[in-house]
């Protein structure tokens, strides 16, 4: 009788193959699950950033100002942003969104009608990264702390984030909110209609274009799908600007295949500015280490921000004792551009008064004020009213009688010297100021030259200020 040695069951090879297949399947499921979570996290982050950005833009359109907190430091320059966070990714995102030269306003989320965003809440803490800032004029938001996804920090709605996810757009085509006078369904939102700073947000779909139409001319700026912030003033030709000034309006159109999908006629304001410095006299106060000037704006002024920089500073090498702080800035336009980018921040109180303190070596400051339309006014403010001026009173034979006029705080020390060559000086008189403005006659004997130099040294709170006058002795 033959025995059958074949046993029924699963061979080792089949078992191994089965195990491998199960491992592959489970790994695929895990990876797919991870991918889904990553996409979900990215989509959620884009949604949060979009919520803040849309809310900020809506607030700006409705109020004409940024939603900033009531804190002393509310506006950052690009350089200050770098000092807070110098991450190359943040700087690359700022650059990619053309905000290298922007001002960045801290966002107070409590002013916005949003409650689901849980980041950016430390806006009252000076220097905190846990804040959103919004760029001006482009109105892009940045979260300075950043959100980390897959080991990478994302700071804004730049292509670095939006192209990294399948997110397309949170809003459906028919879900545009009403903003100011813009009706539901509108895809053209006017941010500013001042001739100096025309701006609008235009939301486009695939294959659509924008036309800016004035009386006799049209231009088609480069645009992309989604939100486009158009700085219209910079896009218009000179001919179009003149047409707008004449007609007072222009048309902004969304077109597709030559057909007009939507059009908006925009009435343009030609007011130069909505702010003005007050005509009342500045108040200058003298302190041990610095001097302070207080000035005000006219009632009704809409001051967005104030910046200033030293203008005339003490320089012993100059004939009049002072020199321009930045001699390379030889026009007002250059000064305005410099102060906008690098100037120090100042603030206006609720009654539109502004106080600025500077070190005692500063005679004048260059001040600019910017309104909510982006208009700029500028002025030079005197913060050092110390002054000494010597002039010839009369001449008797070779003796000169000069008048030494002083404007300085009482008890300031005055030391007067004269020179025949402008180099070597001889003591003439020394006295103490008894009135804030006073004159004193001084005699200089035996002068045979046609020109002399008189140097007045004012000592105020231990600091010396020199004033040199070149006097023609001919009468």
KOLKOLKOL-605913 format. One record per residue (C-alpha): x, y, z. Coordinates in steps of 0.5 Angstrom, whole numbers, padded with zeros to 4 digits, always signed. Example, Ala and Ser with C-alpha at 12.3 -4.5 7.8 and 13.67 -1.06 7.14 Angstrom:
REM KOLKOLKOL-605913
+0025-0009+0016 +0027-0002+0014 
***
This chain:
REM KOLKOLKOL-605913
+0000+0000+0000 +0003+0007-0002 +0003+0012+0003 +0001+0019+0000 +0007+0024+0003 +0003+0031+0000 +0001+0035+0006 -0005+0040+0005 -0003+0048+0007 +0000+0054+0005 +0008+0054+0003 +0013+0058+0006 +0014+0062-0001 +0006+0064-0002 +0006+0066+0006 +0012+0071+0004 +0009+0074-0002 +0002+0075+0002 +0006+0078+0007 +0010+0083+0002 +0003+0085-0001 +0000+0086+0006 +0006+0091+0007 +0005+0094+0001 -0002+0095+0001 -0002+0098+0009 +0004+0103+0007 +0000+0105+0001 -0006+0107+0006 -0001+0110+0011 +0002+0114+0005 -0004+0116+0002 -0007+0118+0009 -0001+0122+0011 -0002+0126+0004 -0009+0127+0005 -0007+0130+0012 -0002+0134+0009 -0006+0137+0004 -0012+0138+0009 -0007+0142+0014 -0004+0146+0008 -0011+0148+0006 -0013+0150+0013 -0007+0155+0013 -0009+0158+0006 -0016+0159+0009 -0013+0162+0015 -0009+0167+0012 -0014+0168+0006 -0019+0170+0012 -0015+0175+0015 -0013+0178+0008 -0020+0179+0006 -0022+0182+0013 -0016+0187+0013 -0018+0189+0006 -0025+0189+0007 -0024+0194+0013 -0019+0198+0009 -0024+0199+0004 -0030+0201+0009 -0026+0205+0014 -0020+0208+0009 -0015+0206+0015 -0011+0200+0017 -0014+0196+0023 -0008+0197+0027 -0008+0196+0035 -0007+0202+0040 +0000+0201+0041 +0006+0206+0040 +0010+0202+0035 +0005+0200+0030 +0008+0201+0023 +0015+0197+0021 +0019+0199+0015 +0022+0193+0011 +0029+0194+0015 +0025+0193+0022 +0022+0187+0019 +0028+0184+0018 +0031+0185+0025 +0025+0182+0028 +0025+0176+0023 +0031+0175+0018 +0029+0168+0016 +0031+0168+0008 +0024+0165+0007 +0020+0171+0009 +0024+0175+0006 +0024+0171-0001 +0016+0171+0000 +0016+0179+0001 +0020+0180-0005 +0016+0175-0009 +0010+0180-0007 +0013+0186-0009 +0013+0189-0002 +0021+0190-0001 +0020+0198+0000 +0013+0197+0003 +0011+0199+0010 +0008+0194+0014 +0002+0195+0019 +0001+0191+0025 -0006+0188+0025 -0011+0188+0031 -0015+0182+0030 -0020+0184+0035 -0022+0190+0030 -0024+0184+0025 -0030+0180+0024 -0027+0174+0025 -0026+0169+0031 -0023+0162+0028 -0016+0165+0027 -0012+0163+0033 -0005+0166+0031 -0003+0173+0031 -0006+0175+0038 +0000+0178+0041 +0000+0185+0037 +0000+0189+0044 +0007+0186+0045 +0012+0190+0043 +0017+0186+0038 +0013+0180+0038 +0013+0175+0032 +0006+0172+0034 +0003+0178+0029 +0000+0179+0023 +0002+0185+0019 -0001+0188+0012 +0004+0191+0007 +0002+0198+0004 +0000+0199-0001 -0001+0192-0004 -0005+0190+0002 -0001+0183+0003 -0001+0180+0010 +0005+0176+0013 +0005+0172+0019 +0011+0174+0022 +0012+0168+0026 +0010+0163+0021 +0007+0156+0021 +0011+0150+0020 +0009+0145+0015 +0013+0139+0013 +0019+0142+0016 +0018+0149+0012 +0015+0155+0015 +0010+0159+0011 +0009+0166+0012 +0004+0169+0007 -0001+0167+0001 +0005+0167-0003 +0006+0162-0009 +0010+0158-0004 +0004+0156+0000 -0002+0156-0005 +0002+0152-0011 +0004+0147-0005 -0003+0145-0004 -0009+0143-0009 -0013+0149-0005 -0016+0153-0011 -0021+0159-0007 -0025+0159-0001 -0030+0163-0004 -0035+0161-0009 -0037+0165-0015 -0043+0168-0012 -0041+0169-0005 -0037+0176-0006 -0039+0180+0000 -0042+0187+0000 -0036+0192+0002 -0038+0199+0002 -0042+0201-0004 -0040+0195-0008 -0046+0190-0009 -0046+0183-0008 -0043+0179-0014 -0038+0185-0016 -0031+0183-0017 -0028+0190-0018 -0027+0193-0011 -0024+0200-0011 -0019+0201-0005 -0018+0208-0006 -0020+0213-0011 -0015+0219-0010 -0012+0221-0017 -0005+0221-0013 -0006+0214-0011 -0012+0210-0015 -0012+0203-0013 -0017+0197-0014 -0018+0190-0013 -0020+0186-0019 -0022+0178-0018 -0021+0174-0024 -0023+0168-0027 -0019+0164-0032 -0018+0167-0039 -0020+0174-0036 -0017+0181-0037 -0017+0188-0035 -0018+0194-0039 -0017+0201-0036 -0021+0205-0040 -0021+0213-0040 -0024+0218-0045 -0020+0216-0051 -0015+0211-0049 -0015+0204-0046 -0009+0200-0043 -0009+0192-0041 -0005+0191-0035 -0002+0184-0034 -0006+0180-0029 -0007+0173-0026 -0013+0169-0024 -0015+0171-0017 -0014+0177-0013 -0010+0183-0017 -0009+0189-0013 -0008+0194-0019 -0004+0201-0017 -0008+0204-0022 -0004+0211-0022 +0003+0207-0024 +0000+0204-0030 -0004+0210-0033 +0000+0214-0039 +0001+0221-0038 -0005+0222-0043 -0010+0218-0039 -0008+0222-0033 -0010+0228-0036 -0016+0225-0039 -0018+0223-0032 -0017+0230-0029 -0021+0233-0034 -0027+0228-0034 -0026+0226-0027 -0027+0219-0028 -0025+0212-0032 -0028+0205-0033 -0025+0199-0030 -0027+0193-0034 -0027+0185-0033 -0027+0182-0040 -0026+0175-0043 -0025+0174-0051 -0027+0181-0052 -0034+0181-0048 -0035+0185-0042 -0036+0181-0036 -0037+0187-0031 -0035+0194-0031 -0035+0200-0026 -0034+0207-0027 -0030+0210-0022 -0031+0217-0020 -0024+0220-0018 -0022+0225-0013 -0017+0230-0015 -0016+0233-0008 -0009+0234-0007 -0009+0232+0001 -0014+0231+0007 -0009+0233+0012 -0005+0240+0013 +0000+0242+0018 -0003+0247+0023 -0001+0255+0022 +0000+0256+0030 +0007+0257+0032 +0011+0251+0034 +0012+0250+0042 +0020+0248+0043 +0022+0246+0050 +0029+0245+0052 +0032+0240+0056 +0039+0237+0059 +0040+0232+0053 +0035+0233+0048 +0030+0239+0045 +0023+0237+0044 +0018+0241+0039 +0010+0240+0039 +0006+0242+0033 -0001+0240+0031 -0005+0238+0025 -0012+0242+0022 -0018+0239+0025 -0021+0234+0020 -0014+0232+0018 -0014+0224+0017 -0007+0222+0019 -0004+0215+0017 +0003+0216+0020 +0008+0221+0021 +0016+0220+0020 +0022+0225+0021 +0029+0225+0020 +0035+0230+0022 +0035+0236+0017 +0040+0241+0019 +0045+0239+0024 +0051+0242+0028 +0058+0242+0024 +0063+0247+0027 +0066+0247+0020 +0061+0250+0017 +0060+0258+0016 +0054+0258+0020 +0055+0253+0025 +0050+0248+0021 +0050+0243+0015 +0045+0239+0012 +0045+0232+0015 +0044+0228+0008 +0048+0233+0003 +0046+0228-0002 +0039+0229-0002 +0039+0235-0006 +0031+0236-0007 +0025+0235-0003 +0023+0229-0007 +0029+0225-0005 +0028+0228+0002 +0021+0225+0002 +0023+0218-0001 +0028+0218+0004 +0024+0219+0010 +0019+0215+0008 +0023+0209+0007 +0028+0210+0013 +0025+0216+0018 +0024+0215+0025 +0016+0214+0027 +0012+0219+0030 +0005+0219+0033 -0001+0224+0033 -0005+0224+0039 -0013+0224+0039 -0013+0232+0039 -0008+0232+0033 -0002+0234+0036 +0005+0231+0035 +0011+0231+0039 +0018+0230+0037 +0025+0230+0041 +0032+0230+0038 +0039+0231+0041 +0041+0238+0042 +0046+0238+0036 +0040+0238+0031 +0037+0245+0029 +0031+0243+0024 +0028+0236+0022 +0024+0234+0016 +0017+0232+0017 +0013+0228+0013 +0005+0226+0014 +0002+0221+0010 -0006+0221+0010 -0010+0215+0009 -0010+0216+0001 -0003+0216+0001 -0002+0223+0000 +0004+0226+0003 +0005+0233+0006 +0012+0235+0008 +0015+0241+0012 +0022+0243+0016 +0021+0244+0023 +0026+0248+0027 +0027+0244+0034 +0033+0249+0036 +0031+0256+0037 +0038+0258+0039 +0041+0263+0035 +0046+0268+0034 +0047+0274+0029 +0052+0279+0029 +0052+0285+0024 +0056+0292+0023 +0052+0297+0026 +0057+0303+0024 +0064+0305+0023 +0068+0311+0026 +0075+0311+0023 +0078+0304+0024 +0073+0302+0030 +0067+0298+0029 +0061+0297+0033 +0057+0291+0032 +0051+0288+0034 +0050+0282+0037 +0043+0279+0037 +0042+0273+0041 +0036+0268+0042 +0037+0263+0047 +0034+0261+0054 +0035+0265+0060 +0042+0264+0063 +0045+0261+0057 +0053+0263+0057 +0055+0268+0051 +0062+0268+0048 +0064+0273+0043 +0070+0272+0039 +0073+0276+0032 +0078+0274+0027 +0081+0277+0021 +0083+0271+0017 +0077+0266+0019 +0082+0262+0023 +0085+0265+0029 +0080+0268+0034 +0081+0273+0039 +0076+0274+0045 +0072+0280+0045 +0066+0279+0050 +0063+0274+0055 +0056+0275+0058 +0050+0271+0060 +0043+0272+0057 +0038+0275+0061 +0032+0275+0056 +0030+0270+0051 +0032+0275+0046 +0037+0281+0047 +0042+0285+0043 +0048+0288+0045 +0053+0293+0042 +0060+0291+0042 +0066+0295+0040 +0072+0292+0036 +0078+0297+0035 +0083+0298+0030 +0080+0294+0024 +0084+0296+0017 +0081+0290+0013 +0075+0290+0009 +0072+0283+0012 +0072+0280+0019 +0069+0274+0022 +0065+0274+0028 +0064+0268+0032 +0059+0267+0038 +0059+0261+0042 +0052+0259+0046 +0053+0255+0052 +0046+0252+0053 +0046+0246+0059 +0053+0245+0058 +0053+0244+0050 +0056+0249+0046 +0053+0252+0039 +0057+0256+0035 +0055+0261+0030 +0060+0265+0025 +0058+0271+0021 +0062+0274+0016 +0062+0282+0016 +0064+0287+0011 +0067+0293+0014 +0066+0298+0008 +0060+0303+0009 
***
